[in-house]
Amino acid sequence: MLGSLLAEEVFAYFLVFARIGAAFLLLPGFSSQFFNPRARLLLAIAVSLVVTPVVAPSLPAMPTQVMDMFLMLGAEVLIGLFIGSLGAIIVATLEIAGMMISFQSGLANATLFNPLLSSQASLIGTFLFLAGVLLIFVTDLHHMMILALVDSFSALSPGRLPPGEDLADSVARRLGDSFALGFKLAAPFFAIGLLFNTVLGILARLMPQLMVFFLGLPVNIMLMMLALSIALPVMMAVFMSDFSASFQNLTRPGGG
């Protein structure tokens, strides 16, 4: 009887660890390439140890068939990857906004290595992305990501994969919301760019001999950098508010 009880406890722990460990592979900050894999593994193990007693009532009983056990663990891994991918999409809002601002400022071809994603990205997009991830951890919003994982055991039944159309719909809606928010964050820069290019067009008509491109590009960059320095606090506040609200709704039925 003691052996059976111990097996149940171990199975429950691995069920929780499968979801949390998989989510940590994609969640912003935790998935950074500079986050030591051993430290990430130890963190996932520690969080799973704390979470398992809390979510134990919602966990299914250990199946008698080995294949059923692996299927349940696989479902947990997929749910964890789903939650982690939604978190990554939320933070990608800043990179989308940064790319739009880069196009308006004439810095679209100025790329920089993003150390958190190990990929090339626009200069402004990389700056906004790094600033956003930094603020998430400075303001302790990474706790909300962990709480969302805990709540997911109530919203998404452990051991059973939700319908594929629901997962696809959540990802599609989250992608649309991220793109829309990125456009809103970059909207002031579109207005400045439109006004500045209109002035340049009028100047080119009045003085055809003037090389407006060489005159306007440095001025445009200067205006965009000035606007970014002024708008950055508001942009970060709007993003942090959306990040908090998104993770609060992430695992609710119909949320995401």
N, C-alpha and C positions, 0 to 999 in steps of 0.2 A: 504493500500500500504506500509506503514511504517512497519507493522508487517511482511509482506511478505519479505521485504528487510532485516529486522533483522534476520528472519529465514534463509535466504540465507547465511548471514554472519556467523551465528552460525554453519550451516552445513559445510561451507567451512573450518572453524576453526577445527571442529572435524575431518574432513577428513584429514587435515594435521597432527593433533595431533595423529591420529590413526597410521599413518606411522612412525612418529618420535618417539612416545612413545614406539612402538613395537621394533624399531631398538635399542633404548637405553637399552632394556632388554638383548641384546646380544653383543653390540659393546664393544670392549676391553676397560677396565677402567671404563666406565659407568656401566657395568654389574657386577662390583665387588660386592661380598657379603658384603664387608665392606662399600660400598657406601649406605648411609642411603636411604631407599626406598622413604621417603618423599622428601628428597633433589633431588633424581632422578626424581620424579614426578614433582616437582616445576621447575626443569631445563627443562624438556620436555614441560611443559606448557609455560614457558618463550620463549623457542626457537620457539615453534609453533606460538606464538603471533607475533614474528618478521618475521617468514618465510611466514605466510599466505598472507600478502599483496604482497609479491614478486612473489609467485606462483599462485596468484588468477586467472590470465588470462588462465592458463592451467587447472583449475579445472572445472569439469562438473557442470551443473545446478542441483539443488536439485530435486530429483525425486518426483513424486506425490504419489507413493506407498511406504508404510512403509517398506515392505519387500525388495524392491529395494534399499532403503536407507541402510538397514542393510547389504545387500550383498555388496554394495560399501564400507562400512566401514570395512567389513570382508576382502575384497580384499586388502585394504590399510594395515591392520594389517599383512596379509601374506607377502606383499611386504616389509614391515618394518622388519619382522623377517628374510626374505631372505637376505636383505642387512646386517643386524646385524650378521647373521650366516657367511656370507662371510668375514666380518671383523674379527670374531673370528677365522676363518680358517687361515687367513693371519698371525695372531699373533701366532697361534699354530706351525708355522714354527720353532720358537725358542725352543719350547718344543720337537719337533721332533729331531732337531739338538742336543739338550741337552741329549736326551735319547741315541742317537747314540754315542755321546762322552762318556757317562757313561758306555756303553757296552765296549768300547775300553779301558777305564781306569780301569775297574774292579770295578766300583762303581754302577753297575746296580741295586744291591739290597739295596743300600743306598737311601731310599726314604725320602721325606720331604713334609710336608703339605703346599700346595700352597694356601695362603690366598685369592688370587683373584678368584680362581676357586673352593675353598672349597673341594679339592680332593688331594689325594696323587700323587706325581710325583717324578721323579728322582731328585737327589740333584742338578746336573748341569742344568737340564731342568728347574727346578723351579727358579734357579738363573738367567738364561738367560731370562726367561719369565718375571720376575719382572723387570729386567733391561730394557727390551724392552718396556714394558708399561710405565715405568718411563720416558724413553727417548721420547716416543710419546708425553707425556704431557709437558715435559720440553722444547721440541723444537716446541711446538704449532702445532704439526701435528694432534691433536684432532680436530682442526678447519677444517682440510681437510675432516674428517669424516662427520662433519656437512654440509660442502659444497657439499659433495657427496650426502647426503640426499636431499639437495635443488635441485641439478641437476637431481636427480632421477625423479622429477615430470615432467621433460621434456622428459627424456628417457623412463620412464615407465608410461604410461597413468594412471592418477588417476582414481580410481573407477573400473578399469578393471584389472583382474589378467592376467599376461603374460602366454603364453602357457607353460604347465608343462614341456615339453621336453626342452624348452629353459632354464628354471630354473634349471632343473636337469643337463643339459650340463654345465651351468656356475659353479655350485657347484662341479661337477666332475673335470672340468678343473682346478678350483682353488685348489682343494685337490691335484691334480697331481703336480701343480706348487709349492705348499707349501712343498710337500715331496721332490721334486727335489731340491729346494733351501735349505732345511734342510740338504740334503745329501751333497750339495756343501759346506755348512758352516762347516760340519763335515769332509770333505775330507782330510784336512791336518792331522787330528788325526788318520784317517784310515792309512795314509801313515806312520806316526810315529809308530802306533801299528804294522803294517806289518813288518817294519824294526826291531823293538825291538823284536818281537816274532821270527823273523828269527835268530837274534843274540842269543836269548835264546835257540833255537833249535840246533844251531851249538854248543853252550856251553854244552848243555845236551849230545850231541854225543861225545864231547871231554872229558867230565868229567861226566860219568854216575852216579857216587856216589853223585854228587852235587844236592841238592834239589832246582832246578831252580825256582819252583813255589814260594816258600817262599822267595827266593832271588829276584825274578823278580817283584812280585806284588807291594811292596812298591816303587821300582824304577820306575815301570810303572806309578803308581799314581803320583809320583813326576814329571816325564817327562810330563804327560798330564796336570797337573796343571800349570807347567811352560809354556807349549805351549798355554794353554788357556789364561794365563795372557798376553802373547805376541800378540795372535791373536784376543783377545776380541774387541779392538777398530775397527779393520777391519771388523769383523763379524757384529758388531752393525751398522757400516756404510753401509754395503751391505744390511742388513735387513731394515734399515730406507729408503734406496733408493727404495727397492722393495715395501715397505709399501706405500710410497708416489705415486709411479707409479701405483700400484694396485688400489688405491682409485681414482686416476685420470681417470682410465679406467673402474672403477667398473660399472658405470651406462650408459656407452656408448653402443649403439647397437652392440651386438656381443662381448662385453667386459666381464670382470669378471674373 
